[in-house]
Amino acid sequence: FEAGAVVLGDGGVCCVDEFDKMTNQHQALLEAMEQQSVSVSKAGLVASLSARTTILAAANPVAGQYNRAKTVNENLKMTPAVLSRFDLLYILVDRQDDGLDRHQT
């Protein structure tokens, strides 16, 4: 068996950037985030690996800009099941101001 990032991070932190781009893996993370273990079945062997890992994830809004008229789920295109596994959600909003952006760069 080869352990993934969540199993290797057992007892520590696993940082994930671009969480919104890995929608195929969201369902696989649900077990790890809920049960704190990962079940693996490969070549007739079955194992349950500890995954007591804190997951720190960063994601971008769907349209590249947060739409306050939509829910967090709609802005990030994540299922309520995935979002509910996180204890804290922080939303950082960059107010669009071309003049200020030019000045700061």
Backbone bond lengths (Angstrom), bond angles and torsions (degrees), N, CA, C in turn:
res aa  C-N    CA-C-N  psi(-1)  N-CA   C-N-CA  omega(-1)  CA-C   N-CA-C  phi
1 F - - - 1.449 - - 1.527 109.60 -
2 E 1.303 115.71 142.68 1.464 120.33 172.28 1.521 107.54 -113.17
3 A 1.307 115.77 125.36 1.465 120.52 -178.10 1.519 109.99 -78.65
4 G 1.329 115.57 142.31 1.453 121.07 175.00 1.518 111.04 -88.56
5 A 1.313 115.43 -175.72 1.466 121.42 -174.83 1.531 112.56 -61.13
6 V 1.317 117.94 -38.28 1.465 120.58 -177.08 1.535 110.41 -69.72
7 V 1.322 117.10 -39.59 1.465 120.86 178.45 1.524 110.01 -70.81
8 L 1.331 117.55 -42.25 1.464 120.80 178.38 1.530 111.34 -63.65
9 G 1.324 116.10 -28.03 1.461 120.66 179.90 1.519 113.46 -85.73
10 D 1.326 117.64 9.92 1.466 121.56 -178.20 1.526 110.56 -51.17
11 G 1.328 115.70 123.22 1.457 121.25 -178.74 1.519 113.05 85.26
12 G 1.319 117.15 2.98 1.465 120.77 -178.50 1.523 111.55 -135.72
13 V 1.326 115.04 -143.24 1.463 121.47 -175.86 1.524 109.84 -124.95
14 C 1.314 116.34 138.97 1.459 122.89 173.13 1.532 106.68 -117.62
15 C 1.326 116.34 115.84 1.469 121.19 -179.11 1.521 109.69 -98.19
16 V 1.336 116.24 129.33 1.460 121.49 -177.63 1.523 108.81 -124.32
17 D 1.332 116.27 119.38 1.463 121.25 174.95 1.521 107.44 -98.51
18 E 1.322 116.60 154.94 1.472 122.17 -179.68 1.536 110.83 59.50
19 F 1.310 116.82 40.17 1.465 122.50 -179.90 1.526 111.17 -57.14
20 D 1.313 116.28 -31.49 1.464 120.98 179.99 1.530 112.39 -67.96
21 K 1.324 118.53 -21.32 1.463 122.42 -177.62 1.523 112.98 -86.70
22 M 1.327 117.17 -9.53 1.467 120.34 -176.67 1.529 111.75 -110.51
23 T 1.331 116.08 50.08 1.470 120.80 -175.93 1.520 112.62 -61.42
24 N 1.338 118.98 -29.28 1.465 121.14 179.55 1.522 111.50 -64.90
25 Q 1.325 117.68 -29.52 1.459 121.42 -176.67 1.529 113.55 -90.17
26 H 1.328 118.10 -7.46 1.463 120.38 -178.50 1.527 111.55 -58.68
27 Q 1.322 117.14 -43.94 1.460 120.08 -178.26 1.523 111.09 -64.72
28 A 1.331 117.01 -37.45 1.467 120.66 178.60 1.526 110.91 -65.74
29 L 1.322 117.02 -33.40 1.466 120.68 -179.92 1.528 112.91 -73.77
30 L 1.323 116.85 -22.48 1.468 119.46 -178.04 1.524 112.02 -57.18
31 E 1.335 117.38 -44.60 1.469 119.83 179.98 1.524 110.37 -62.25
32 A 1.319 116.23 -46.14 1.464 120.32 -178.51 1.523 110.90 -62.39
33 M 1.319 117.13 -40.77 1.454 120.69 -177.73 1.528 111.83 -74.40
34 E 1.308 117.08 -30.54 1.467 120.52 -177.60 1.528 112.25 -90.04
35 Q 1.324 117.27 -47.45 1.464 121.99 -174.25 1.521 113.58 -94.40
36 Q 1.319 117.18 -12.39 1.462 124.08 -176.03 1.527 111.74 58.91
37 S 1.332 114.60 33.49 1.462 121.18 174.34 1.520 108.27 -154.71
38 V 1.321 115.61 160.61 1.459 121.87 178.17 1.521 107.42 -124.68
39 S 1.326 116.89 125.69 1.461 121.22 177.66 1.518 108.85 -92.91
40 V 1.340 115.68 133.31 1.459 120.92 -178.60 1.524 108.09 -129.30
41 S 1.328 115.78 133.71 1.457 121.48 175.38 1.521 106.90 -128.77
42 K 1.342 115.59 114.58 1.460 119.26 -175.95 1.532 109.01 -148.77
43 A 1.312 115.89 130.43 1.471 122.74 177.34 1.525 111.76 52.40
44 G 1.325 116.69 41.58 1.456 120.73 177.73 1.516 115.06 80.07
45 L 1.320 117.37 -2.68 1.458 121.04 177.59 1.521 109.37 -100.75
46 V 1.310 116.60 138.51 1.455 121.89 178.34 1.527 107.87 -122.26
47 A 1.333 115.81 130.96 1.466 119.71 -179.60 1.511 109.90 -141.54
48 S 1.311 115.54 151.86 1.455 122.21 173.22 1.522 106.42 -118.59
49 L 1.328 116.17 115.47 1.456 122.02 -176.05 1.523 110.22 -103.22
50 S 1.321 116.50 136.31 1.469 120.85 179.93 1.519 110.49 -65.50
51 A 1.311 115.51 138.87 1.464 121.35 178.97 1.528 108.61 -142.57
52 R 1.326 115.67 55.81 1.470 120.75 178.84 1.524 107.27 -83.78
53 T 1.299 114.44 70.99 1.458 122.03 -170.34 1.517 110.95 -118.88
54 T 1.321 115.97 136.76 1.456 120.41 171.16 1.523 107.22 -80.17
55 I 1.314 116.63 130.78 1.463 120.13 179.68 1.521 108.63 -110.21
56 L 1.313 114.64 121.11 1.457 123.01 176.22 1.522 106.37 -110.25
57 A 1.323 116.65 115.84 1.463 120.44 -173.95 1.528 111.06 -124.73
58 A 1.330 115.14 143.71 1.465 121.72 175.93 1.527 107.98 -120.13
59 A 1.332 116.28 137.86 1.463 121.12 -178.78 1.527 109.77 -140.95
60 N 1.317 115.47 154.90 1.462 122.31 178.17 1.523 109.74 -107.06
61 P 1.333 117.44 150.56 1.460 119.43 177.26 1.531 110.94 -66.91
62 V 1.323 115.58 155.48 1.459 122.56 -175.46 1.526 112.67 -54.72
63 A 1.298 118.45 -50.14 1.468 121.56 -175.42 1.532 112.22 -89.47
64 G 1.322 117.19 10.09 1.456 120.29 -178.76 1.517 113.08 83.36
65 Q 1.315 116.07 -6.48 1.460 121.13 179.42 1.522 108.14 -144.44
66 Y 1.335 116.69 134.28 1.456 121.47 -178.06 1.525 110.20 -68.91
67 N 1.311 116.68 128.62 1.460 123.20 179.87 1.530 108.04 -102.71
68 R 1.321 116.72 107.90 1.473 120.89 -176.78 1.530 112.99 -64.27
69 A 1.323 118.05 -17.26 1.461 121.10 179.18 1.527 111.68 -78.88
70 K 1.339 117.48 -11.13 1.462 121.39 -179.07 1.522 110.14 -107.79
71 T 1.321 115.53 163.11 1.463 120.91 177.63 1.529 109.69 -77.49
72 V 1.311 115.76 168.82 1.465 120.63 177.03 1.528 109.30 -61.35
73 N 1.333 117.18 -42.40 1.475 121.08 178.40 1.518 111.32 -57.42
74 E 1.329 116.75 -44.98 1.465 120.90 -178.57 1.529 111.03 -68.55
75 N 1.319 117.50 -40.19 1.459 120.93 -180.00 1.524 112.26 -65.91
76 L 1.319 117.06 -36.75 1.461 120.28 -176.53 1.525 113.21 -100.00
77 K 1.328 117.11 -6.88 1.469 123.71 -176.97 1.525 111.10 51.61
78 M 1.316 114.26 51.28 1.460 120.98 176.22 1.517 108.72 -123.50
79 T 1.293 115.44 149.31 1.458 119.39 -178.84 1.530 109.99 -73.66
80 P 1.313 116.70 152.41 1.467 119.81 176.43 1.536 111.99 -57.77
81 A 1.342 117.30 -32.28 1.466 120.53 179.67 1.525 111.16 -61.92
82 V 1.319 117.26 -42.34 1.473 120.80 180.00 1.523 109.91 -69.27
83 L 1.322 117.39 -48.13 1.467 120.26 -178.11 1.528 112.05 -62.81
84 S 1.320 117.09 -33.61 1.467 119.80 -177.97 1.529 112.36 -69.44
85 R 1.318 117.84 -16.12 1.468 120.90 179.28 1.527 112.20 -77.38
86 F 1.318 117.51 -16.79 1.457 121.10 178.99 1.524 109.38 -87.31
87 D 1.316 116.32 135.63 1.465 120.77 179.33 1.518 111.67 -76.61
88 L 1.319 117.55 -33.54 1.464 122.56 -177.97 1.524 110.08 -130.94
89 L 1.324 115.54 139.66 1.469 121.82 173.44 1.515 107.81 -126.51
90 Y 1.308 117.01 124.70 1.464 121.93 176.23 1.515 107.90 -114.55
91 I 1.309 116.25 131.40 1.455 120.83 178.16 1.522 108.16 -113.18
92 L 1.317 115.58 118.61 1.462 121.70 177.50 1.519 107.56 -103.02
93 V 1.314 116.97 121.53 1.457 121.59 -177.86 1.522 109.12 -112.43
94 D 1.319 115.72 125.96 1.460 122.53 176.93 1.525 107.26 -98.46
95 R 1.317 116.06 111.61 1.472 119.13 177.85 1.522 108.49 -72.02
96 Q 1.316 115.19 128.36 1.450 120.38 -176.23 1.535 110.04 -73.41
97 D 1.327 115.45 117.61 1.467 122.22 179.10 1.530 106.97 -147.34
98 D 1.335 116.35 95.78 1.463 121.58 -176.24 1.527 112.42 -58.68
99 G 1.314 117.39 -39.55 1.463 121.25 179.99 1.519 111.59 -62.92
100 L 1.311 116.87 -47.33 1.461 121.55 179.13 1.533 111.01 -64.88
101 D 1.342 115.86 -40.90 1.461 119.69 179.11 1.534 111.07 -62.12
102 R 1.333 117.34 -42.34 1.485 120.67 177.98 1.525 110.38 -64.68
103 H 1.316 116.82 -40.91 1.461 120.93 -179.72 1.531 111.51 -63.35
104 Q 1.320 116.72 -41.40 1.458 121.35 -177.66 1.523 113.18 -73.50
105 T 1.326 116.94 -26.33 1.456 118.58 179.38 1.504 109.68 -87.46
